[in-house]
Amino acid sequence: MKHLNEMYQELGISETVLAYGNQIEAQLKERFEAIDQTAEYNQLKVIHAMQKHKVSEACLSASTGYGYNDLGRDTLEAVYAEAFHTEAALVRPQIACGTHALTLALSGNLRPGDELLSPVGKPYDTLEEVIGIRPSRGSLKEYGVTYRQVDLLPDGSFDFENIKKAINEKTKLVEIQRSKGYLTRPTLSVAQIGELIRFIKGIKPDVICMVDNCYGEFVETIEPTDVGADLIVGSLIKNPGGGLAPIGGYIAGKQEYVENAAYRLTSPGLGKEVGATLGVNAAFYQGFFLAPTVVAGALKGAVFAANIYESLGFDVVPNSKESRHDIIQAVTFHDPEGVIAFCKGIQAAAPVDSYVDPEPWAMPGYDSDVIMAAGAFIQGSSIELSADGPIKPPYTVYFQGGLTWNHAKLGILMSLEKLVNKGIVVL
């Protein structure tokens, strides 16, 4: 049998890079134990929700056509609502991606003349066209919904004074993005989100507070709906799908607002009553069951990456010591070659398409060329080992995912190997 080190060398990891990685890993025992403890709590939470709502073998079956009386679909939505402590949930394969889920929640609950407020600065790039910040057919702006934003303060904290000024009689919905997107601001903790919601509700109690929860599910033991969020929205090919969901998204929260989104997904008068599951129920259930453990592996990879690249002098967000509130790790290279080499390393560590060299391209929904590394079983799945970044200053790469800690570790070591080979990093 080959020695472990020999296996790494066979995969392209040099002794120098492996030794450096092992040195960093040895310092992370306590951090990893804390991550495992959170995963254990969340695992029990998911099992409790499944048992309470009597998930059965029949729930794993498929429906076709209209999908009326789909027991598996309806029970799964009850499980999501239970786990996230909400009145209702919409969990559907008809939701194509996270941006689609956010669009449904926004367009289902906003009407002409309403105003949308972001109190945490610019939203993720693909939402710019949804809102109408960048002109696009079918945007909220075209339907008479106005938009206002309040940037975070330079230290990443909320600008409460200007948030108060921005809220007015037209403010119908406040959209809070938990993760950083293609920015280097801190990710918001659930406690911070709760503080912001309490402040906003104190000014206008009837405003809808919606949280873009992408990349944040199961990172902490509580979710934004535990601290006052009316809606949370996410993608099933990120955290809650556990790497098994082949497509889909979810919206969970107050029943009225979830139903409004359902009427936008299907049609007025139909809402949640239709929507065949076409054989994905088993993957949705099993993915949700595995999600706490999968998220733990991804979190360990993010912490490992932060410690490696910070020790080499690069700017990282979060830094090596900060608490974690999503699975994304940002590393700033201040040079496009660093971003590209990093992504090539992640791709080379993939189980699928490892031989492919990713290149920057004009990806739809973005305002610059973007490079994406994702040799995944599910196309675009960012709970699987992946990395991406816009090719524009400050040239930051965003690393996330890894269905297992061991794969995440290999990916980070391979990214470092590529940077060493390019002469960008010297060990």
C-alpha positions in Angstrom: 0.0 0.0 0.0 1.3 3.4 -0.8 2.0 5.9 1.9 -0.3 8.9 2.3 2.4 11.2 1.2 3.0 9.2 -1.9 -0.7 9.5 -2.8 -0.5 13.3 -2.6 2.6 13.2 -4.7 0.9 11.1 -7.3 -1.9 13.7 -7.5 0.7 16.4 -8.1 1.4 17.8 -4.6 5.1 18.3 -3.9 6.6 17.4 -0.5 7.3 21.1 0.2 3.6 22.1 -0.3 2.3 19.1 1.6 4.6 19.8 4.5 3.5 23.4 4.6 -0.1 22.4 4.6 0.3 19.8 7.3 2.0 22.4 9.5 -1.0 24.7 9.2 -3.5 21.9 9.7 -1.8 20.8 13.0 -2.7 24.3 14.4 -6.4 24.0 13.7 -7.5 21.1 15.9 -9.7 23.2 18.2 -11.3 25.1 15.4 -12.2 21.9 13.7 -13.6 20.4 16.9 -15.9 23.5 17.2 -17.1 23.1 13.6 -17.9 19.4 14.3 -19.9 20.3 17.4 -22.0 22.8 15.3 -22.5 20.1 12.7 -23.7 17.6 15.4 -26.3 20.1 16.7 -27.6 20.8 13.2 -27.7 17.2 12.3 -29.9 16.5 15.2 -32.1 19.5 14.3 -32.6 18.1 10.8 -33.4 14.6 12.0 -35.9 16.0 14.5 -37.7 17.8 11.7 -37.8 14.7 9.5 -39.1 12.6 12.4 -41.7 15.1 13.5 -43.2 15.3 10.0 -43.1 11.6 9.5 -41.0 11.3 6.5 -41.7 7.9 4.9 -40.6 5.8 2.0 -43.6 7.1 0.1 -42.1 10.6 0.4 -39.2 9.6 -1.8 -41.4 8.8 -4.8 -41.8 10.9 -7.9 -44.8 12.8 -9.3 -45.5 13.9 -12.8 -47.7 16.3 -14.7 -49.4 18.8 -12.5 -48.0 17.2 -9.4 -51.2 17.4 -7.4 -51.0 15.8 -3.9 -47.3 15.2 -4.0 -46.7 13.8 -0.5 -42.9 14.0 -0.7 -42.9 17.6 -1.9 -45.4 18.8 0.7 -43.7 16.9 3.5 -40.2 18.2 2.5 -41.5 21.8 2.6 -42.8 21.1 6.1 -39.4 19.7 7.1 -37.6 22.8 5.8 -40.1 25.0 7.7 -39.6 23.0 10.9 -35.8 23.1 10.6 -35.7 26.8 9.9 -38.5 27.6 12.5 -40.8 29.2 10.0 -44.5 29.0 9.1 -44.0 27.7 5.6 -41.5 26.9 2.9 -41.3 26.5 -0.8 -38.7 23.9 -1.9 -38.9 23.2 -5.7 -36.8 21.8 -8.5 -38.5 24.4 -10.7 -36.4 27.1 -9.0 -33.4 27.1 -11.3 -30.8 28.8 -9.1 -30.3 31.1 -6.1 -30.8 34.2 -8.2 -34.1 32.8 -9.4 -35.2 32.1 -5.8 -34.4 35.6 -4.8 -36.2 37.0 -7.8 -39.3 35.0 -6.9 -39.3 36.3 -3.4 -38.8 39.9 -4.4 -41.2 40.0 -7.4 -43.8 38.0 -5.4 -43.9 40.5 -2.6 -43.2 43.8 -4.3 -45.8 45.8 -6.3 -45.5 48.9 -8.5 -44.8 51.9 -6.4 -43.0 49.9 -3.7 -39.4 50.5 -2.8 -36.7 47.9 -2.1 -33.9 48.8 0.3 -30.6 47.1 0.8 -29.0 48.3 4.1 -25.8 46.4 3.5 -24.5 48.0 0.3 -24.4 46.6 -3.3 -26.0 43.2 -3.7 -24.4 40.3 -5.5 -23.7 41.0 -9.2 -26.5 38.8 -10.7 -29.1 40.7 -8.6 -28.2 44.0 -10.3 -30.1 43.2 -13.4 -33.0 41.7 -11.3 -33.4 45.0 -9.5 -32.6 47.2 -12.5 -29.3 48.7 -11.2 -28.1 47.5 -14.6 -30.8 47.7 -17.2 -32.4 44.4 -18.1 -35.6 43.2 -19.6 -38.1 42.2 -16.9 -36.3 43.9 -14.0 -38.2 45.2 -10.9 -37.4 48.7 -12.2 -39.4 48.0 -15.3 -42.4 47.1 -13.1 -42.2 50.3 -11.2 -40.3 49.1 -8.1 -37.7 51.6 -6.9 -34.4 50.8 -5.2 -32.3 52.4 -2.6 -29.2 51.2 -0.8 -27.2 52.2 2.2 -23.5 51.2 2.2 -21.8 49.7 5.1 -19.4 51.9 7.1 -15.7 51.6 6.3 -15.2 49.1 9.2 -18.0 46.9 7.8 -20.6 47.9 10.4 -24.2 49.1 9.7 -24.8 52.8 9.0 -27.8 53.0 11.3 -28.2 56.8 10.9 -28.5 56.6 7.1 -30.6 53.4 7.2 -33.1 55.3 9.3 -33.1 58.2 6.8 -33.6 55.8 3.9 -36.7 54.1 5.3 -39.8 55.9 4.1 -43.5 55.3 3.4 -42.7 53.4 0.1 -40.2 51.0 1.7 -41.9 47.6 1.4 -39.1 45.1 1.6 -35.5 45.2 3.0 -33.1 42.7 1.4 -30.1 41.7 3.6 -27.4 39.7 1.9 -25.7 37.5 4.5 -22.6 36.6 2.4 -20.1 39.0 0.9 -20.7 38.3 -2.8 -17.8 39.6 -5.0 -16.9 42.1 -2.2 -14.4 41.9 0.6 -16.7 43.0 3.3 -17.3 40.7 6.3 -20.0 38.2 6.1 -22.9 39.0 8.5 -23.4 36.8 11.5 -26.9 35.7 12.4 -26.6 37.9 15.6 -25.7 41.0 13.5 -28.6 40.3 11.1 -30.9 40.1 14.2 -29.6 43.4 15.4 -30.3 45.0 12.0 -33.8 43.6 11.8 -34.7 44.8 15.2 -33.5 48.3 14.3 -35.5 48.3 11.0 -38.7 46.9 12.6 -38.4 49.5 15.3 -38.7 52.2 12.6 -41.3 50.4 10.4 -42.8 47.3 11.9 -44.7 46.1 8.8 -41.6 46.1 6.5 -40.7 42.7 5.1 -37.1 41.7 6.1 -35.7 39.2 3.7 -32.3 37.5 4.0 -30.3 36.1 1.1 -29.1 33.1 3.1 -26.9 31.6 0.3 -23.7 30.0 1.7 -24.8 30.5 5.3 -27.2 27.6 6.1 -26.0 25.3 8.9 -22.8 27.3 9.5 -24.2 28.4 12.8 -26.7 26.7 15.1 -29.4 29.3 14.3 -30.6 30.9 11.1 -31.8 34.4 10.4 -35.5 33.3 10.8 -34.6 32.6 14.5 -33.8 36.4 14.9 -36.7 38.0 13.2 -36.3 37.5 9.4 -39.6 37.3 7.6 -38.1 35.3 4.7 -34.8 33.5 4.0 -33.9 32.4 0.5 -31.2 30.0 -0.8 -30.1 27.5 -3.5 -30.2 23.8 -3.2 -26.9 23.4 -5.1 -25.3 25.3 -2.2 -25.4 24.3 1.5 -28.9 22.8 2.0 -28.7 20.4 -0.9 -25.8 18.6 0.7 -24.2 18.0 -2.7 -27.0 15.6 -3.8 -29.7 18.0 -5.0 -29.3 18.3 -8.8 -31.2 21.6 -9.0 -33.6 23.7 -6.9 -34.0 26.5 -4.5 -36.0 27.3 -1.3 -37.9 30.2 0.2 -38.9 29.9 3.9 -40.6 32.3 6.2 -44.1 33.7 7.0 -46.8 31.9 5.2 -48.2 34.9 3.4 -44.9 35.9 1.9 -44.0 32.3 0.9 -47.3 31.9 -0.8 -46.8 35.2 -2.7 -43.6 33.8 -4.1 -45.3 30.5 -5.0 -47.9 32.4 -7.0 -45.0 34.0 -8.9 -43.3 30.6 -9.5 -46.4 29.0 -10.9 -49.4 31.3 -11.5 -52.0 33.2 -9.6 -54.6 30.7 -8.3 -52.3 27.8 -8.4 -49.3 28.6 -6.1 -47.9 25.7 -4.2 -50.6 23.3 -5.3 -48.8 22.3 -8.5 -45.3 21.4 -9.5 -44.2 17.8 -10.2 -41.0 16.6 -8.5 -40.0 14.2 -11.3 -37.9 11.9 -9.2 -35.7 14.4 -7.2 -37.4 14.0 -3.9 -35.0 11.3 -2.6 -32.0 13.5 -3.5 -33.6 16.5 -1.8 -34.3 14.6 1.4 -30.9 12.9 1.6 -29.1 16.1 0.6 -30.8 18.0 3.4 -30.0 15.2 5.8 -26.3 15.3 4.9 -26.0 19.1 4.7 -24.8 19.7 8.2 -21.9 17.3 7.8 -21.1 18.5 4.2 -21.1 22.2 5.4 -18.7 21.2 8.2 -16.2 19.8 5.6 -16.5 23.0 3.5 -16.0 25.2 6.6 -12.8 23.3 7.5 -11.6 23.9 4.0 -12.3 27.6 4.3 -10.5 27.9 7.6 -7.6 26.0 6.2 -7.4 28.3 3.2 -7.5 31.4 5.4 -4.7 30.2 7.6 -2.5 29.1 4.6 -2.9 32.3 2.6 -2.7 34.7 5.5 0.5 33.1 6.6 1.9 33.8 3.1 1.1 37.5 3.4 -2.1 37.7 1.4 -5.2 39.6 2.5 -7.9 37.1 3.4 -11.6 37.7 4.4 -12.4 36.3 7.0 -9.0 36.3 8.5 -7.5 33.2 10.1 -8.9 33.8 13.6 -12.4 35.3 12.9 -15.6 33.4 13.6 -17.2 31.9 10.4 -20.7 32.8 9.2 -20.6 31.4 5.7 -18.5 28.9 3.7 -16.8 31.4 1.4 -13.1 32.3 1.8 -11.8 35.4 -0.1 -8.1 35.7 -1.0 -6.9 38.9 -2.6 -3.9 38.6 -4.9 -3.8 42.2 -6.5 -2.9 40.4 -9.7 -5.1 38.5 -12.2 -2.4 35.8 -12.6 -2.9 34.9 -8.9 -6.6 34.5 -9.3 -6.2 32.4 -12.5 -3.5 30.1 -11.0 -5.6 29.6 -7.8 -8.6 28.5 -9.9 -6.5 26.2 -12.1 -5.4 24.5 -8.9 -9.0 24.0 -7.7 -10.0 22.6 -11.1 -7.0 20.2 -11.1 -8.1 18.7 -7.8 -11.6 18.0 -9.0 -13.1 14.5 -9.5 -14.8 15.7 -12.7 -13.0 17.5 -15.5 -9.8 17.7 -13.6 -7.9 17.9 -16.9 -9.7 21.1 -18.0 -8.0 24.5 -17.7 -10.5 27.2 -16.6 -10.2 30.5 -18.4 -11.9 33.9 -17.7 -15.0 34.6 -19.9 -17.9 37.0 -20.2 -20.3 35.1 -18.1 -24.0 36.3 -18.3 -25.1 38.5 -15.4 -21.6 39.9 -14.6 -20.0 43.2 -15.6 -16.5 41.8 -16.1 -14.9 38.6 -17.2 -15.2 35.9 -14.6 -13.1 32.7 -14.0 -14.9 29.7 -12.5 -13.3 26.4 -11.4 -15.9 23.8 -10.6 -15.2 20.2 -11.6 -18.4 19.1 -10.0 -20.9 16.3 -10.1 -23.7 18.9 -10.3 -23.0 21.7 -12.8 -22.3 25.0 -11.0 -22.7 23.4 -7.5 -20.8 25.6 -5.1 -21.2 23.3 -2.1 -18.8 21.2 -4.1 -15.1 22.2 -4.3 -15.1 25.4 -6.4 -13.6 28.8 -6.8 -14.4 31.9 -8.9 -13.7 35.5 -9.1 -14.1 38.6 -11.4 -11.0 39.6 -13.4 -10.9 43.1 -12.1 -9.2 44.9 -9.2 -8.4 44.1 -6.5 -8.2 40.6 -8.1 -9.8 38.6 -5.4 -10.7 34.9 -5.6 -13.6 33.3 -3.7 -13.2 29.7 -2.6 -16.0 27.6 -1.3 -17.2 24.1 -0.9 -15.9 20.6 -0.7 -18.2 17.7 0.0 -15.6 16.3 2.3 -12.8 18.0 4.3 -10.2 15.7 2.7 -11.2 16.9 -0.8 -11.2 20.6 0.3 -7.7 20.1 1.7 -6.5 18.6 -1.6 -8.0 21.6 -3.5 -6.2 24.2 -1.3 -2.9 22.3 -1.6 -3.3 22.1 -5.3 -4.0 25.8 -5.6 -0.9 26.5 -3.6 1.1 24.2 -5.8 0.0 26.1 -8.9 1.0 29.4 -7.3 4.4 28.1 -6.3 4.9 26.8 -9.9 4.0 30.2 -11.3 6.5 31.9 -8.9 3.7 33.9 -7.3 4.4 32.2 -3.9 7.8 31.1 -2.5 7.8 28.6 0.3 
